[in-house]
Amino acid sequence: MKKLLTLAAFCVALSASAQAAVILKAVTYKDGDTALKGYIAYDDRMKDKRPGILVVHEWWGLTQHTRDYARYLASKGYTALAVDMYGKVADEPKAAGELMKGVMGTPEVMRSRFEAAKAVLASHPTVDAKRLGAVGFSMGGPIVLTMARMGDDLAGVVSVYGNLETKNPAKAGVTKSRVLVIHADGDPFVKPEAIPAFKKEMEAAKVNYSFVTYAGVKHGFANPEATVSGRKFDMPIAYNAEADRKAKAEVVKFFSGIFDKR
C-alpha cells in the first residue's frame, strides 16, 4: 500500500510538472500614450530559441479565448503573445463595435498597435526574432492579413473567420508572407463574393496561400464563449468543438510547414 501511495504521489507530481511547463505571463507595454496588456506564453522546459506567434483577438478585446490560444501554441513549441489591440475589453456589442472602429477605422493605429506587440514578442528571450508569424480571429483576421498585404516580415499569417475584403490588395514582390484562411461557410459576415475575389487577389500577387472551408459552422466557431454571447446578444455566432479542433490542427500544420524548413 505504501508503495502504491508513493507511486500515486509521484504521478501527481509528474502531471503537475508537465502542466506547469507552459508559462503564461502578463506583459504591459505602450503604443504612444495607450497602455496595453498582453499575455505571453512559452514552455519553460525548452532551452532553444523558438518561433514567435502573435495571437490577435476578436472585436471583444483580449478575452480568455485569446489567452488560452496563446497557451495552446506554447504547448506546441512556440512562444505566443496574446495581443492587446484596445487596452480594454468590451462586454456588449455596441462597446465592441466602437473599440473596433477606433482601431480598424484608422489604419495607422491598427499598424502601430500590431507593431508594438510584435516588438514585445520579438524581444522575448525565448524567441528567434527572425521567425515570426501571426494568427487572428474575426477582427484579428483582417489585421494579420493587412500586415501581410503591406509587406510585413511575418513568415506566415492565419485568418480564422475573418473578413477578406480590402482596399489595399496584396502585390507581387511586396506580400511575402505565406497565408492560410480558415473560413466558416455559415458566416454571414463574409460576403460570398469576397471569397473568389480574395483568391484572385492572392493568385495575382503570387502569394503562397491556402483556403480551408468548414461546412455547417458559424462565425466564432473557435471561441468557446461564442455560443453564450450569440444567445445573449442575438448574434449569428456559435462555438463548434470539432471545427475548433480541426482549425487548431491546420494552424499547427501551417506553421510547422514554414518554420521546420527554415
C-alpha positions as CSV (number, residue, x, y, z in Angstrom):
1,M,0.0,0.0,0.0
2,K,2.8,2.4,0.9
3,K,4.5,1.8,-2.5
4,L,1.2,2.4,-4.3
5,L,0.7,5.7,-2.4
6,T,4.3,6.7,-3.2
7,L,3.7,5.9,-6.9
8,A,0.4,7.8,-7.0
9,A,2.1,10.8,-5.4
10,F,4.9,10.6,-8.0
11,C,2.4,10.5,-10.9
12,V,0.5,13.5,-9.5
13,A,3.8,15.5,-9.1
14,L,4.8,14.5,-12.7
15,S,1.5,15.6,-14.1
16,A,1.7,18.9,-12.2
17,S,5.2,19.4,-13.5
18,A,4.1,18.8,-17.1
19,Q,1.2,21.2,-16.8
20,A,3.4,23.9,-15.2
21,A,5.8,23.7,-18.2
22,V,3.7,26.2,-20.1
23,I,4.1,29.6,-18.6
24,L,1.6,32.4,-19.2
25,K,2.6,35.9,-18.1
26,A,1.1,39.3,-18.4
27,V,3.2,41.9,-20.2
28,T,2.5,45.6,-20.2
29,Y,3.6,47.8,-23.0
30,K,2.5,51.0,-24.7
31,D,1.6,52.3,-28.1
32,G,2.1,56.0,-27.8
33,D,0.0,57.1,-24.8
34,T,-2.2,54.0,-24.9
35,A,-1.4,51.4,-22.2
36,L,-1.7,47.8,-23.3
37,K,-1.6,44.5,-21.5
38,G,-0.9,41.3,-23.4
39,Y,-0.1,37.8,-22.3
40,I,2.9,35.8,-23.3
41,A,3.0,32.0,-23.2
42,Y,6.0,29.7,-23.6
43,D,7.3,26.3,-22.5
44,D,10.0,26.9,-19.9
45,R,11.4,23.4,-20.4
46,M,12.6,24.3,-23.9
47,K,16.1,25.8,-23.9
48,D,16.5,26.8,-27.5
49,K,15.0,29.9,-29.1
50,R,11.8,29.2,-31.0
51,P,9.4,30.9,-33.5
52,G,7.1,33.5,-32.0
53,I,3.4,33.8,-32.9
54,L,1.1,36.8,-32.3
55,V,-2.5,36.0,-31.5
56,V,-4.9,38.8,-32.4
57,H,-8.3,38.8,-30.7
58,E,-11.9,39.3,-31.9
59,W,-13.7,42.6,-31.6
60,W,-14.4,42.0,-27.9
61,G,-10.8,42.5,-26.9
62,L,-8.3,40.3,-25.3
63,T,-10.5,37.7,-23.6
64,Q,-9.9,34.2,-22.1
65,H,-10.1,32.7,-25.6
66,T,-7.1,34.6,-26.8
67,R,-5.0,33.8,-23.7
68,D,-6.0,30.1,-24.0
69,Y,-5.0,30.1,-27.6
70,A,-1.6,31.5,-26.8
71,R,-1.1,28.8,-24.2
72,Y,-2.1,26.2,-26.7
73,L,0.5,27.4,-29.2
74,A,3.1,27.4,-26.4
75,S,2.3,23.7,-25.8
76,K,3.2,23.1,-29.4
77,G,6.7,24.6,-29.2
78,Y,6.1,28.3,-29.9
79,T,6.2,31.4,-27.8
80,A,2.9,33.1,-28.4
81,L,1.8,36.6,-27.4
82,A,-1.9,37.3,-26.9
83,V,-2.0,40.8,-28.4
84,D,-4.0,43.7,-26.8
85,M,-5.3,46.0,-29.6
86,Y,-7.5,48.1,-27.3
87,G,-6.3,48.4,-23.7
88,K,-9.7,47.3,-22.5
89,V,-12.3,44.6,-23.1
90,A,-15.9,45.1,-24.3
91,D,-18.8,43.4,-22.5
92,E,-21.5,44.1,-25.2
93,P,-21.6,44.6,-29.0
94,K,-22.0,48.3,-29.1
95,A,-18.9,48.9,-27.0
96,A,-17.1,46.3,-29.0
97,G,-18.1,48.0,-32.3
98,E,-16.8,51.3,-31.0
99,L,-13.5,49.8,-29.9
100,M,-13.1,48.0,-33.2
101,K,-13.8,51.2,-35.2
102,G,-11.2,53.1,-33.2
103,V,-8.6,50.6,-34.5
104,M,-9.8,49.4,-37.8
105,G,-11.1,52.8,-38.9
106,T,-7.6,54.3,-38.7
107,P,-5.0,52.1,-40.4
108,E,-2.1,53.9,-38.8
109,V,-3.5,53.0,-35.3
110,M,-4.0,49.3,-36.3
111,R,-0.5,49.0,-37.6
112,S,1.1,50.8,-34.7
113,R,-0.7,48.6,-32.2
114,F,0.3,45.5,-34.0
115,E,3.9,46.6,-34.3
116,A,4.1,47.4,-30.6
117,A,3.0,43.9,-29.8
118,K,5.4,42.4,-32.4
119,A,8.3,44.3,-30.8
120,V,7.4,42.8,-27.4
121,L,7.3,39.3,-28.8
122,A,10.5,39.6,-30.8
123,S,12.4,40.9,-27.8
124,H,11.4,38.0,-25.6
125,P,14.5,35.8,-24.6
126,T,12.8,32.6,-25.8
127,V,12.1,33.9,-29.3
128,D,14.0,33.8,-32.6
129,A,13.1,37.2,-33.9
130,K,13.7,36.2,-37.4
131,R,10.9,33.6,-37.2
132,L,7.6,35.3,-36.5
133,G,4.0,34.6,-37.5
134,A,0.5,35.7,-36.6
135,V,-3.0,34.3,-36.3
136,G,-6.1,36.4,-36.0
137,F,-9.7,35.6,-35.1
138,S,-12.6,37.6,-36.6
139,M,-11.4,41.2,-36.4
140,G,-7.9,39.8,-35.9
141,G,-8.1,38.1,-39.3
142,P,-8.1,41.2,-41.4
143,I,-5.5,42.7,-39.1
144,V,-3.0,39.9,-39.8
145,L,-3.9,39.8,-43.5
146,T,-3.4,43.6,-43.7
147,M,0.0,43.3,-42.2
148,A,0.9,40.6,-44.7
149,R,-0.5,42.6,-47.6
150,M,1.6,45.6,-46.7
151,G,4.8,43.5,-46.8
152,D,5.4,42.9,-43.1
153,D,8.2,40.4,-42.5
154,L,6.0,37.8,-40.9
155,A,6.8,34.3,-42.2
156,G,3.1,33.3,-42.2
157,V,-0.3,34.6,-41.2
158,V,-3.6,32.8,-40.4
159,S,-7.1,34.4,-40.6
160,V,-9.8,32.4,-38.8
161,Y,-13.3,33.5,-39.8
162,G,-12.0,37.0,-40.6
163,N,-13.2,39.5,-43.2
164,L,-11.4,39.1,-46.5
165,E,-12.1,42.4,-48.2
166,T,-9.5,45.1,-48.6
167,K,-8.9,48.5,-50.2
168,N,-5.2,47.7,-50.4
169,P,-4.7,44.3,-52.1
170,A,-1.6,42.2,-52.0
171,K,1.1,43.0,-54.5
172,A,3.6,40.7,-56.2
173,G,7.0,41.2,-54.6
174,V,5.5,43.0,-51.6
175,T,3.4,40.4,-49.9
176,K,5.9,37.7,-49.0
177,S,4.1,36.0,-46.0
178,R,2.5,32.7,-46.5
179,V,-1.2,32.9,-45.9
180,L,-3.8,30.5,-44.5
181,V,-7.5,31.4,-44.4
182,I,-9.9,29.2,-42.4
183,H,-13.5,30.1,-43.3
184,A,-16.9,29.0,-41.9
185,D,-19.5,28.6,-44.6
186,G,-22.2,29.6,-42.2
187,D,-20.6,33.0,-41.6
188,P,-22.8,35.9,-42.7
189,F,-20.1,38.4,-42.0
190,V,-18.1,37.3,-45.0
191,K,-19.8,38.1,-48.3
192,P,-19.9,35.1,-50.7
193,E,-18.4,37.2,-53.5
194,A,-15.5,38.1,-51.2
195,I,-14.1,34.6,-51.4
196,P,-13.4,34.3,-55.2
197,A,-12.2,37.9,-55.1
198,F,-9.7,37.1,-52.3
199,K,-8.4,34.0,-54.2
200,K,-8.0,36.0,-57.3
201,E,-6.1,38.7,-55.3
202,M,-3.7,36.1,-53.8
203,E,-3.1,34.4,-57.2
204,A,-2.4,37.7,-59.0
205,A,0.1,38.7,-56.3
206,K,1.7,35.2,-56.4
207,V,1.1,34.7,-52.7
208,N,1.6,31.2,-51.3
209,Y,-1.8,30.7,-49.8
210,S,-4.3,28.0,-48.7
211,F,-8.0,28.4,-48.2
212,V,-9.9,26.0,-45.9
213,T,-13.7,26.0,-45.6
214,Y,-15.7,24.2,-42.8
215,A,-19.2,23.3,-43.7
216,G,-22.1,23.8,-41.3
217,V,-20.3,26.1,-38.8
218,K,-20.8,29.7,-37.8
219,H,-18.7,32.7,-37.2
220,G,-16.9,32.3,-33.8
221,F,-16.6,28.6,-34.1
222,A,-13.1,28.6,-32.4
223,N,-14.2,30.6,-29.4
224,P,-15.8,28.6,-26.5
225,E,-17.6,31.8,-25.4
226,A,-19.3,32.4,-28.7
227,T,-22.5,30.4,-28.2
228,V,-23.3,32.1,-24.9
229,S,-22.6,35.5,-26.5
230,G,-24.6,34.7,-29.5
231,R,-27.7,33.8,-27.5
232,K,-27.3,36.7,-25.1
233,F,-26.9,39.4,-27.9
234,D,-28.9,37.6,-30.7
235,M,-25.8,37.3,-32.9
236,P,-25.2,34.6,-35.5
237,I,-22.1,33.2,-33.8
238,A,-21.6,29.8,-32.1
239,Y,-18.8,27.6,-30.9
240,N,-18.1,24.3,-32.7
241,A,-15.7,21.9,-30.9
242,E,-15.0,19.8,-33.9
243,A,-14.3,22.7,-36.2
244,D,-12.1,24.2,-33.4
245,R,-10.1,21.0,-33.1
246,K,-9.6,20.9,-36.9
247,A,-8.6,24.5,-37.1
248,K,-6.0,24.1,-34.4
249,A,-4.5,21.2,-36.3
250,E,-4.5,23.3,-39.5
251,V,-2.7,26.2,-37.8
252,V,-0.1,24.0,-36.2
253,K,0.5,22.2,-39.6
254,F,0.7,25.5,-41.3
255,F,3.4,27.0,-39.0
256,S,5.3,23.7,-38.8
257,G,5.5,23.7,-42.6
258,I,7.0,27.1,-42.5
259,F,9.4,27.0,-39.5
260,D,10.5,23.4,-39.7
261,K,12.1,24.1,-43.1
262,R,14.0,27.2,-42.1
